[in-house]
Amino acid sequence: MRPDNDKRLYLVDDSPEVVYLKNVVNDPDIQVGVHTYYHDDQNDPRDFVKNNVLYHFPGVGDHIRIGSYCSIASGVKFMCSICHHDPGSLSWYPFGWLHDHWDSLDFERDFTWGHRGEGIVVGSDVWIGREAIIMPGVTIGDGAAIGTRSIVTHDVPPYTVVGGAPARFLKKRFDDATIERLLELKWWELPEEEINVLLPSLVHGDLEGVLQRKTIYEAAQRALG
């Protein structure tokens, strides 16, 4: 019997550095899909929210959504909107947060700016390299890759590789026609039993083989009723 990954904590039994992320996140503002893992060789990976989601305060409206089958390396940081200071002010100092002291200010009236409440969306099958920083409001498409120590300030299209500080386009992983077919396939949304059938072709980059196996599997399922 295969392990129950809805409840399993560690990716590998003898490696406490790698966790199934959805099983260690207990925050209603953070949603994680199945089989997404986080590796941390410096801190306890079970403390992901504490160590890797920065400037996250209740009531601000920041939401982080991470898809399924993502690979997140050690030290990746997700920055919430309060990391931004108000560019419309003449001072960078966050007076509005200290309204108990500076009582002439009203938080909602005087301490608002465009980034408040902006979330982060990470698609499925995304690889985020070590110590990358994902800024508020960013959407990372399915199948994308983020280079080590990159600072992602803008959206990343599906199946695109970016890197640098700030992160810039490096290359597409596949040609446009292949990307379109992969986005239609959305293999990460399939039942595990079906993914298991597709894997021999999936891991060897054989898209035609994946589609052929999928057709055969679905025909067999229909025959079974």
C-alpha positions as CSV (number, residue, x, y, z in Angstrom):
1,M,0.0,0.0,0.0
2,R,1.3,3.5,-0.9
3,P,1.8,6.0,1.9
4,D,-1.1,8.4,2.5
5,N,0.4,11.7,1.4
6,D,-2.6,13.6,2.7
7,K,-1.2,12.9,6.2
8,R,2.4,12.1,5.7
9,L,4.8,14.7,7.1
10,Y,8.2,13.9,5.6
11,L,8.9,13.3,1.9
12,V,11.4,10.6,2.9
13,D,11.2,8.8,6.3
14,D,14.9,9.3,7.2
15,S,15.2,12.9,6.1
16,P,13.6,15.5,8.4
17,E,14.8,18.3,6.2
18,V,12.0,17.8,3.5
19,V,8.3,18.0,4.3
20,Y,5.0,17.9,2.5
21,L,4.2,21.6,2.8
22,K,0.4,21.3,3.0
23,N,0.8,19.1,6.1
24,V,2.9,21.7,8.1
25,V,1.0,24.9,7.2
26,N,-1.8,25.8,9.5
27,D,-2.8,29.2,8.4
28,P,-6.1,30.0,6.6
29,D,-4.4,32.6,4.4
30,I,-1.9,30.1,3.0
31,Q,-3.1,27.3,0.7
32,V,-0.8,24.5,-0.6
33,G,-1.6,21.8,-3.1
34,V,-0.8,18.1,-2.9
35,H,2.7,16.7,-3.1
36,T,4.3,20.1,-2.9
37,Y,7.5,19.8,-0.8
38,Y,9.8,22.2,1.0
39,H,13.4,21.4,1.8
40,D,15.3,23.3,4.6
41,D,18.8,22.4,5.6
42,Q,19.2,25.4,8.0
43,N,15.9,25.4,10.0
44,D,13.1,23.0,10.9
45,P,11.0,22.9,7.7
46,R,7.9,22.5,9.9
47,D,8.4,26.2,10.8
48,F,7.8,27.3,7.2
49,V,5.2,29.9,8.0
50,K,7.3,31.4,10.8
51,N,10.6,31.5,8.8
52,N,9.6,31.8,5.2
53,V,6.4,33.9,5.1
54,L,7.6,37.4,6.0
55,Y,5.5,40.5,7.1
56,H,2.4,38.3,7.3
57,F,-0.1,40.0,9.6
58,P,-3.8,39.0,10.2
59,G,-6.4,41.3,8.8
60,V,-4.3,42.8,6.0
61,G,-5.7,40.4,3.4
62,D,-2.5,38.8,2.1
63,H,-3.2,35.3,0.7
64,I,-0.6,32.9,-0.6
65,R,-1.7,30.0,-2.9
66,I,0.8,27.4,-3.9
67,G,-0.2,24.7,-6.4
68,S,0.5,20.9,-6.4
69,Y,3.8,19.1,-7.2
70,C,5.9,22.1,-6.5
71,S,9.6,21.9,-5.4
72,I,10.6,24.7,-3.0
73,A,14.3,24.9,-2.0
74,S,15.8,25.9,1.3
75,G,15.5,29.6,2.3
76,V,12.8,30.7,-0.2
77,K,11.0,33.7,1.2
78,F,7.4,34.9,0.4
79,M,7.1,38.6,1.1
80,C,3.7,39.9,2.2
81,S,2.5,43.4,1.3
82,I,3.5,45.2,4.5
83,C,7.1,44.9,3.4
84,H,6.4,47.8,1.2
85,H,6.6,51.3,2.6
86,D,4.4,54.1,1.2
87,P,5.9,55.6,-1.9
88,G,3.4,58.5,-1.7
89,S,4.6,59.7,1.6
90,L,7.4,62.2,2.2
91,S,8.8,59.7,4.7
92,W,9.5,56.0,4.5
93,Y,8.8,55.6,8.3
94,P,5.6,53.6,9.0
95,F,3.9,56.1,11.2
96,G,0.5,54.6,10.5
97,W,1.4,51.3,12.1
98,L,2.2,53.2,15.3
99,H,-1.1,55.0,15.6
100,D,-1.3,54.4,19.3
101,H,1.6,56.8,19.6
102,W,0.9,59.0,16.6
103,D,-2.7,59.5,17.4
104,S,-3.4,62.1,14.7
105,L,-3.3,59.3,12.2
106,D,-6.1,56.9,11.3
107,F,-4.7,53.5,10.1
108,E,-7.3,52.9,7.3
109,R,-7.4,56.5,6.1
110,D,-3.7,57.5,6.3
111,F,-1.8,54.2,5.9
112,T,-3.0,52.8,2.6
113,W,-1.1,52.1,-0.6
114,G,-1.4,50.0,-3.7
115,H,0.3,46.8,-2.4
116,R,-2.0,46.2,0.6
117,G,-3.8,42.9,0.4
118,E,-1.9,41.7,-2.7
119,G,-1.5,38.0,-2.6
120,I,1.0,35.6,-4.2
121,V,0.0,32.8,-6.5
122,V,2.3,29.9,-7.4
123,G,1.1,27.5,-10.0
124,S,1.6,23.7,-10.1
125,D,4.8,21.9,-11.0
126,V,6.9,25.0,-10.2
127,W,10.5,24.8,-9.1
128,I,11.8,27.6,-6.8
129,G,15.5,27.7,-6.3
130,R,17.4,28.2,-3.1
131,E,16.9,31.6,-1.2
132,A,14.7,33.1,-3.9
133,I,12.4,35.9,-2.8
134,I,8.9,36.2,-4.1
135,M,7.5,39.7,-3.8
136,P,3.8,40.6,-3.1
137,G,1.3,40.5,-6.0
138,V,3.4,38.1,-8.1
139,T,1.8,35.2,-10.0
140,I,4.1,32.4,-11.1
141,G,2.7,30.2,-13.9
142,D,2.5,26.4,-14.0
143,G,5.8,24.6,-14.8
144,A,7.9,27.7,-14.3
145,A,11.4,27.7,-12.7
146,I,12.9,30.4,-10.5
147,G,16.7,30.6,-10.2
148,T,18.7,30.5,-7.0
149,R,18.6,33.8,-5.1
150,S,16.4,35.5,-7.6
151,I,14.1,38.3,-6.6
152,V,10.8,37.9,-8.4
153,T,9.1,41.3,-8.7
154,H,6.8,40.6,-11.7
155,D,4.6,37.8,-13.0
156,V,6.3,34.7,-14.5
157,P,4.6,33.0,-17.5
158,P,4.0,29.3,-17.5
159,Y,6.9,27.1,-18.3
160,T,9.3,30.0,-18.2
161,V,12.7,30.1,-16.5
162,V,13.7,33.4,-14.8
163,G,16.7,34.4,-12.7
164,G,18.6,37.3,-11.2
165,A,17.9,40.3,-8.9
166,P,15.4,41.4,-10.1
167,A,14.5,38.2,-11.9
168,R,14.5,38.4,-15.7
169,F,13.5,36.1,-18.5
170,L,16.1,33.4,-19.3
171,K,14.3,31.0,-21.6
172,K,11.1,29.0,-22.2
173,R,11.3,25.4,-21.2
174,F,9.5,24.2,-24.3
175,D,8.2,25.6,-27.6
176,D,4.8,27.4,-27.5
177,A,2.9,24.4,-29.0
178,T,4.2,22.1,-26.3
179,I,3.5,24.5,-23.6
180,E,-0.1,24.9,-24.8
181,R,-0.6,21.1,-24.8
182,L,0.9,20.8,-21.3
183,L,-1.4,23.5,-20.0
184,E,-4.4,21.7,-21.5
185,L,-3.2,18.4,-20.0
186,K,-2.8,19.7,-16.5
187,W,-1.4,16.4,-15.4
188,W,-1.1,17.6,-11.8
189,E,-4.9,17.7,-11.5
190,L,-5.3,14.0,-12.5
191,P,-5.9,11.2,-9.9
192,E,-2.7,9.7,-8.5
193,E,-3.5,6.4,-10.1
194,E,-3.6,8.0,-13.6
195,I,-0.4,10.0,-12.9
196,N,1.3,6.7,-12.0
197,V,0.4,5.3,-15.4
198,L,1.8,8.4,-17.2
199,L,5.0,8.7,-15.2
200,P,7.3,6.5,-17.4
201,S,6.7,8.9,-20.3
202,L,6.3,12.0,-18.2
203,V,9.7,11.8,-16.5
204,H,11.5,11.2,-19.8
205,G,10.0,14.2,-21.6
206,D,7.9,12.1,-23.9
207,L,4.7,14.2,-24.4
208,E,3.3,11.9,-27.1
209,G,3.9,8.9,-24.8
210,V,2.1,10.7,-22.0
211,L,-1.0,11.4,-24.2
212,Q,-1.0,7.9,-25.6
213,R,-0.9,6.4,-22.1
214,K,-3.6,8.8,-20.9
215,T,-5.9,7.7,-23.8
216,I,-5.3,4.0,-23.1
217,Y,-5.9,4.5,-19.3
218,E,-9.1,6.4,-19.8
219,A,-10.4,3.9,-22.3
220,A,-9.7,1.1,-19.8
221,Q,-11.5,3.0,-17.1
222,R,-14.6,3.5,-19.3
223,A,-14.6,-0.2,-20.1
224,L,-14.7,-1.0,-16.4
225,G,-17.8,1.2,-16.1
